[in-house]
């Protein structure tokens, strides 16, 4: 039951935030690119595993992969960069290809929303066997964390689209990848330092992700005003 409620609620949030972002920019939500975002999530996951697994195996062996705890700050930062490059690079490829026929901003929002939705469904499937009692308290933290992820994935995709529209594509992609790497590296660094501070971290991550989306929307509105 937890997996079902979590999945449905998370998907609804991803759609709602994507629709609101489109409305803010005066764009129509692209259902095709929503589906593309779902596909990109899994392809980016493969690329990320290719970047991470050889390093993790060399440093920890097969027994250290689950859970994967970095043995140094440098390793933690590398994992963050691998996530940023793989995931934002995947979004960038989709946005560039689709933007040849459609508006890049609309493509980016739907792609980011689909990416976030796929991540939610993947996590929901991973909790199917969970027997935790369903309650608002049990759902609150996972949904709070996912809401931050939705903000970030849409915001980072919009930064890439802004770069494409403003003829600063590599700047937009670099910003998205580095901002993504910062979040993931922090998670890895907390694991390395054995720090368990869920509420403070999720509070900071929520504000951070919302700020990324807000800045991306501001930049997108500015580039749209130049049409």
C-alpha positions as CSV (number, residue, x, y, z in Angstrom):
1,X,0.0,0.0,0.0
2,X,2.9,2.4,0.8
3,X,4.4,1.9,-2.6
4,X,1.0,2.5,-4.4
5,X,0.2,5.7,-2.4
6,X,3.8,7.0,-2.7
7,X,3.9,6.3,-6.4
8,X,0.6,7.9,-7.2
9,X,1.1,11.0,-5.1
10,X,4.6,11.5,-6.4
11,X,3.5,11.2,-10.0
12,X,0.7,13.7,-9.4
13,X,3.2,16.1,-7.8
14,X,5.6,15.8,-10.8
15,X,2.7,16.5,-13.2
16,X,1.4,19.4,-11.1
17,X,4.8,21.1,-10.9
18,X,5.5,20.6,-14.6
19,X,2.1,22.0,-15.5
20,X,2.6,25.0,-13.3
21,X,6.0,25.7,-14.7
22,X,4.6,25.6,-18.2
23,X,1.8,27.9,-17.2
24,X,4.4,30.3,-15.8
25,X,6.1,30.5,-19.1
26,X,3.0,30.4,-21.2
27,X,3.8,27.1,-22.7
28,X,1.7,23.9,-23.3
29,X,2.8,20.8,-21.5
30,X,4.3,18.2,-23.9
31,X,3.1,14.7,-23.0
32,X,5.5,13.2,-25.6
33,X,8.5,14.8,-23.8
34,X,7.1,13.6,-20.5
35,X,7.5,10.1,-21.9
36,X,10.9,10.9,-23.2
37,X,12.0,12.0,-19.7
38,X,10.9,8.6,-18.4
39,X,13.2,6.9,-20.9
40,X,16.1,9.3,-20.3
41,X,16.0,8.5,-16.6
42,X,16.8,4.8,-17.2
43,X,19.4,5.5,-20.0
44,X,21.1,8.0,-17.7
45,X,21.1,5.5,-14.9
46,X,23.1,3.1,-17.2
47,X,25.7,5.7,-18.0
48,X,26.0,6.7,-14.3
49,X,26.6,3.0,-13.4
50,X,29.3,2.8,-16.0
51,X,31.0,5.8,-14.5
52,X,30.6,4.7,-10.8
53,X,30.8,0.9,-10.7
54,X,34.4,0.4,-11.9
55,X,35.6,2.9,-9.4
56,X,33.5,1.5,-6.6
57,X,34.6,-2.1,-7.4
58,X,38.2,-1.1,-7.5
59,X,38.0,0.7,-4.1
60,X,35.6,-1.5,-2.2
61,X,35.1,-4.8,-4.0
62,X,31.7,-6.3,-4.7
63,X,30.9,-6.6,-1.0
64,X,31.1,-2.8,-0.6
65,X,28.7,-1.8,-3.3
66,X,25.5,-2.1,-1.1
67,X,25.4,0.2,0.6
68,X,28.2,2.2,-1.1
69,X,30.0,4.3,1.4
70,X,32.8,6.5,0.1
71,X,36.2,6.0,1.7
72,X,37.3,9.6,1.0
73,X,35.9,13.0,0.3
74,X,37.4,12.8,-3.2
75,X,35.5,9.6,-3.9
76,X,32.3,11.2,-2.7
77,X,32.8,14.2,-4.9
78,X,33.5,11.9,-7.9
79,X,30.2,10.1,-7.4
80,X,28.4,13.5,-7.3
81,X,30.1,14.6,-10.5
82,X,29.2,11.2,-12.2
83,X,25.5,11.7,-11.3
84,X,25.6,15.3,-12.6
85,X,27.3,14.5,-15.9
86,X,25.1,11.4,-16.6
87,X,21.7,12.7,-15.6
88,X,22.0,16.3,-16.9
89,X,23.9,15.1,-20.0
90,X,20.9,12.7,-20.7
91,X,18.4,15.5,-20.3
92,X,20.6,17.7,-22.6
93,X,20.6,15.2,-25.4
94,X,16.8,14.9,-25.3
95,X,16.3,18.6,-25.2
96,X,18.6,19.3,-28.1
97,X,17.1,16.6,-30.3
98,X,13.5,17.6,-29.6
99,X,14.1,21.3,-29.7
100,X,14.8,21.1,-33.4
101,X,11.1,21.0,-34.0
102,X,9.6,22.3,-30.7
103,X,10.2,25.0,-28.2
104,X,13.1,24.2,-25.9
105,X,11.5,25.5,-22.8
106,X,8.4,23.3,-23.1
107,X,10.5,20.3,-24.0
108,X,12.8,20.9,-20.9
109,X,9.9,21.2,-18.5
110,X,8.2,18.0,-19.7
111,X,11.5,16.1,-19.9
112,X,12.4,17.1,-16.3
113,X,9.0,16.2,-15.1
114,X,9.2,12.8,-16.8
115,X,12.7,12.2,-15.4
116,X,11.4,13.0,-11.8
117,X,8.4,10.8,-12.4
118,X,10.5,7.8,-13.4
119,X,12.7,8.3,-10.4
120,X,9.6,8.2,-8.2
121,X,8.2,5.1,-9.8
122,X,11.6,3.4,-9.5
123,X,11.7,4.1,-5.8
124,X,8.1,3.1,-5.3
125,X,8.8,-0.3,-6.9
126,X,11.8,-0.7,-4.6
127,X,9.4,-0.4,-1.6
128,X,6.8,-2.9,-2.8
129,X,7.9,-5.5,-0.2
130,X,7.8,-2.9,2.6
131,X,5.4,-3.7,5.4
132,X,5.7,-0.3,7.1
133,X,2.3,0.9,8.4
134,X,0.8,3.5,6.1
135,X,0.4,6.9,7.7
136,X,0.9,10.6,7.0
137,X,4.1,10.5,9.1
138,X,5.5,7.6,7.2
139,X,4.8,9.3,3.8
140,X,5.8,12.8,4.8
141,X,9.6,12.5,4.6
142,X,9.8,10.5,1.3
143,X,7.3,12.9,-0.4
144,X,9.1,15.9,0.9
145,X,12.4,14.5,-0.5
146,X,10.7,13.7,-3.8
147,X,9.2,17.2,-4.0
148,X,12.7,18.7,-3.8
149,X,13.8,16.3,-6.5
150,X,10.9,17.3,-8.8
151,X,11.8,21.0,-8.4
152,X,15.5,20.3,-9.1
153,X,15.0,18.0,-12.2
154,X,12.6,20.5,-13.8
155,X,14.8,23.5,-12.9
156,X,18.1,21.9,-14.1
157,X,16.4,20.9,-17.4
158,X,15.2,24.5,-17.8
159,X,18.8,25.8,-17.2
160,X,19.9,23.6,-20.1
161,X,17.1,24.9,-22.3
162,X,17.9,28.5,-21.3
163,X,21.5,27.9,-22.4
164,X,20.3,26.5,-25.7
165,X,18.0,29.4,-26.4
166,X,20.5,32.0,-25.2
167,X,23.2,30.5,-27.3
168,X,25.1,29.6,-24.1
169,X,24.4,25.8,-24.3
170,X,27.6,24.6,-22.6
171,X,27.2,27.2,-19.8
172,X,23.6,26.0,-19.2
173,X,24.7,22.4,-19.2
174,X,27.7,23.0,-17.0
175,X,25.5,24.9,-14.5
176,X,23.0,22.1,-14.4
177,X,25.6,19.4,-14.0
178,X,27.5,21.2,-11.3
179,X,24.4,22.0,-9.3
180,X,23.3,18.4,-9.5
181,X,26.8,17.2,-8.5
182,X,26.7,19.5,-5.5
183,X,23.5,17.8,-4.2
184,X,24.7,14.2,-4.8
185,X,28.2,14.9,-3.5
186,X,26.7,16.2,-0.2
187,X,24.8,13.0,0.2
188,X,27.9,11.0,-0.4
189,X,30.0,13.2,1.9
190,X,27.4,12.7,4.7
191,X,27.6,8.9,4.2
192,X,31.4,9.2,4.4
193,X,31.3,11.2,7.6
194,X,28.6,9.0,9.0
195,X,26.4,12.1,9.5
196,X,22.7,11.3,10.0
197,X,20.8,14.7,9.9
198,X,17.8,13.9,7.7
199,X,15.6,16.8,8.6
200,X,18.2,19.6,8.4
201,X,19.5,18.2,5.2
202,X,16.1,17.8,3.6
203,X,15.2,21.3,4.7
204,X,18.3,22.8,3.1
205,X,17.8,20.6,0.0
206,X,14.2,21.7,-0.4
207,X,15.2,25.4,-0.3
208,X,18.1,24.7,-2.6
209,X,16.0,22.9,-5.2
210,X,13.3,25.5,-5.1
211,X,15.9,28.2,-5.7
212,X,17.2,26.3,-8.7
213,X,13.8,26.1,-10.2
214,X,13.0,29.8,-9.4
215,X,16.2,31.0,-11.0
216,X,15.7,28.8,-14.0
217,X,12.2,30.1,-14.5
218,X,13.5,33.7,-14.2
219,X,16.1,33.1,-16.9
220,X,13.6,31.3,-19.1
221,X,11.2,34.2,-18.9
222,X,13.9,36.6,-19.8
223,X,14.9,34.6,-22.9
224,X,11.3,34.2,-23.8
225,X,10.9,38.0,-23.6
226,X,13.4,38.3,-26.4
227,X,11.3,36.3,-28.9
